[in-house]
């Protein structure tokens, strides 16, 4: 019942239009394959997460080896051009250190057209470091490291395909009408980063080779970067199930004609720490019984197949979607509950809590009026 998000320590994209140019402060990360003036061009994304933060999540949030976890690289789409009927995106752990830089793609193209100069403050298609230093390797790779480029534009990064027999290629495939947001499982690489078996230089994001350096299409997918002014920065999202289910003397809620509400919603929370939300679940029309207290305050246990989701109250997008492995609702003798790590939610936003449960043999979603705001710490 746990979801924890890390945001990049650095991200950018590299491109063949200006092989020594940097876009480290660009608001977007682009991947693509397209043609310009008779030459096939390519863009690839690069993103890195702080290894100390990864260590902190595993050691101090997940804490127990009995909780297997997953880690996914997530990017939100801004715009997409000439998306084919089907395509795949590949993610690999990078094999060498790089500097993010402070350039921007549009500024670089402007300089190139007017003065012939480009921003060289960081990583580029040809070089890992500023001022044309430390070119990406083109041959004589170390074990299990490779690259992909054409003779016109050598460079484009170096990455691991495997390590100690572990396959490190992560991919996501898309078909017509699919949501083009990236959500790629990179758990094997993250576990090697955590253990120190594999140096953490981040990830490279690219199209399949057949889509790059394209001469007959203009495939360009642009995702929000960490420098975006929106609520959609990239994230490394950890998920694990640490739920517990003990109903004690509580009766089990079985009717979909029910009311499920948060009992301890303070309404406003800082974007740090973990908050435990407790639920009051009861039938809409409780059976009349002789009692000295209100039957409307009697709490019920939700079925074990019950989950929560966090929805942005303005956009109605699910910031934390229902997930059988990581958003499971727990229960103790007091009643149902779940924990939310506020760190992964964007500050100055309002969020709504949704509850889903299997009742009367059907899936019921309770769209509650429980709305809370996240504010920036300090």
Phi, psi and omega in degrees: 000036186226136176226129180223130184247136171251146178250154190298145168276338177198145172203158180187188168218154181245150190212153185274346182298330175214098196292344178250011185271149182246148178225040188294339179251014180292148180283352184232156171242125186245140166234142183182173174213120189204169183247136173224121176050046174082008179235134175286132183244160181216146170232145179224141179271152176224133181213141182226145178239143185296127183292329176296324178289323175298315178301318182295319180297311184291318185280325190244348177252305179287315169065323188247135176295344180282353179255092176296140184235161172239157177225127183235139174272121185238130175226138180265135182285138172262301178218155179222135179236134175051049177291126180288170179301325176213143176200168180229149175245138183242143179231132180226149172288132182286148187257003180212156181290148179214158179250135187293317181082178183230021180277170174225145185301310182295321178298319180299314180295324178296316178296318183299318182288326186264320186238348183083356181265162177221161174287123182241036186280355182195202186301146179216182180301323185262334189231147179273334187236166183298159173056044175059039179256146174056075178297150173299142180293143179247346180197180179052047181289152171289168185304134175067019176246145180212182176212173178209122183198174171243172188293336180286324184231075177293144180130218173091008177101162174231144184208159176277136172262336177198171177202125180052041177080002179264123179290123183251007175281122177245139185216155173223130182253147183230147173235175181307135177075003176290150168295128186267007172300144178271133174213086190250127181285114181242027184305313182303317180292318181297321179295325177288324174298316181299316184283346184084002178294326181237127178300141182266098173249015178088200187229148170252141184239124184213161172282167173296152187306323184292341180266344181276159181053039186287142177249349185241008180210175179223063182282116179219115178247124184245125182247154178290138178262180178291344178267010179295152173264016180255188179263020188240049177291157175297160177211154167255109190256118177267138177225138175204163182248106176243028183288158175225152185218100177225112186275344182058231181266006182290142172283154181269129175288127182238340184267137176285345174276083189217168175237128178232118183225156172279133182265342188232030180289115180281344177094333182212135183220146173285158184276045175218162171078180182242134181244133176260118176263130177253145186248146165250117180241129179204159174296149177298323180233085182299150175293135181290133177221159174282121182206158178266356179239176180283126178291345180281354177257359180286123183270148178240156173275135172283153175303156182298334177271065180231142188217158175245161172219154177245121184247135173294123188290339181268309183276342183065018174277147178276107178290319172235104184283164173303136180209126185294339182263338189230348179240032179288138180274132179272174176208142170226191184296339179278324181152186181290151177200164173205158181250144177232127172277115184286344183302327185275357180262143183286134180291159181062034176233152175258138182232149178245142178264128176247145180236132178238136182211154176270105183228141182055028179078006180230163178274123181243131177249126178262109178271086189283167174269016182278099182244139178223159180247142175255130179240156182288136178296127178082000000 
